[in-house]
Amino acid sequence: MEFDFDIPVQREGSHSVKFDGRQQYFGTTDVAPMWVADMDFAVPPCVTRALLARAAHPVFGYTLYPESVYQSLIGWFQRRHHWHIERDWIVMAPGVVPSLHACCLAFAEAGEGVIVQPPVYFPFFSAVTNTQRQLVLNPLQCVDGRYEINFAQLEAQAKHARLLMLCTPHNPVGRVWSKAELLGVLRIAKEHNLIVLSDDIHADLVYPGVTHTMIGTLEAEFGEFIRTNVITAVAPSKTFNIPGLGLSSLIVPNPDHRKALHKVFELLHVSNNNPFSITTFEAAYSEGDQWLDSLMIYLEQNKTMTREFIAEHVPQIRCADIEGTYLLWLDCSALQLSDAALRDFFIRECKVGMNPGIVFGEEGRGFMRMNIGTTRANLLAAWQSISQAVSSRSRR
Ligand SMILES: Cc1ncc(COP(=O)(O)O)c(C=O)c1O
């Protein structure tokens, strides 16, 4: 079956954060929205069909998670990631960001250290600080444009921390941690009895030629430790463009950890979810394979086109290759602008709305994050506009 990702979808007026939140975030609506991490593509037809069928039932009462929802998740991860998830390990959660918070509350005491690896998706910071845990920063190291984990520092920090929040594929730098890197993390975590929360929300958005390793598959090397100390957050939300529906899962092999997480979710009264989220979760994980395969071909072409365009027309901006996600991490430091001026330049002169790198931590100074989950025509128009603005700036 063919899916046409070139078809534009009118998102303005749908109360979309990405489109209708522009005035609030950028101070103008006159920017191409390439920020918030959702895509401009229509969801898989299987999702729409399932939603319409559910909507045809006229009552939207409190809803259980049917067994088929759990089985759809198990089937997906077995099929796509060769990971066998036991039914009992699954804890349904509203979103992954709530789960970052829940893990801080459940697994670290107030004041205890939680390690995060900036530049990183900003709720990793706020989950720790909002819960009065201590933020321990283990910045990634950029080696020739490729980001790596600073294992020596991680080892030193692990002695005084309780929880490590990993992100793979990593938002915003686009790395997919290799098996060797994950084994390195597990070795340190085991030695210092850290709990590891791996946020794998982008796990399905990995480019051809790259293998994403679910940490839970490293059974042969760290099976026992994974069953006691590792939690993985997964969701169909990024994969199938349904993040507004707000349903995810935590994979938690340790029964004591499950109990602790249930306690947090019950305390906040967020253990249930709504019938539409549950319906789409199951439909996407059961029938979304072909759509995702086509999407990744389209995104790969978007990525390649962008990198080629930059190399040819905007060499002042550097864009390292990404292994996963639809988020490009643009090194704009050669433009020699302060972060406020850089943001302003992209809004006012390029008319493209992106996330300033600085919001992902100090390491993001001079960077911008661009969402390429849009039609190729939109993407090209944005880059033509950036190219013109950069050229006229350098002529000034
Ligand atoms: C790494 C990562 N985790 C979590 C989220 C958001 O998760 P949710 O919408 O389920 O809270 C995002 C969204 O961009 C993300 O990039």
The ligand as an ORCA input file, in Angstrom:
! r2SCAN-3c Opt
* xyz 0 1
  C      12.741     12.128     24.325
  C      11.307     12.515     24.508
  N      10.618     12.047     25.565
  C       9.324     12.369     25.757
  C       8.660     13.199     24.879
  C       7.223     13.579     25.127
  O       6.527     12.505     25.604
  P       4.981     12.618     25.997
  O       4.327     13.496     24.999
  O       4.520     11.195     25.934
  O       4.946     13.153     27.380
  C       9.344     13.722     23.782
  C       8.668     14.648     22.858
  O       9.272     15.324     22.075
  C      10.699     13.370     23.590
  O      11.393     13.828     22.550
*
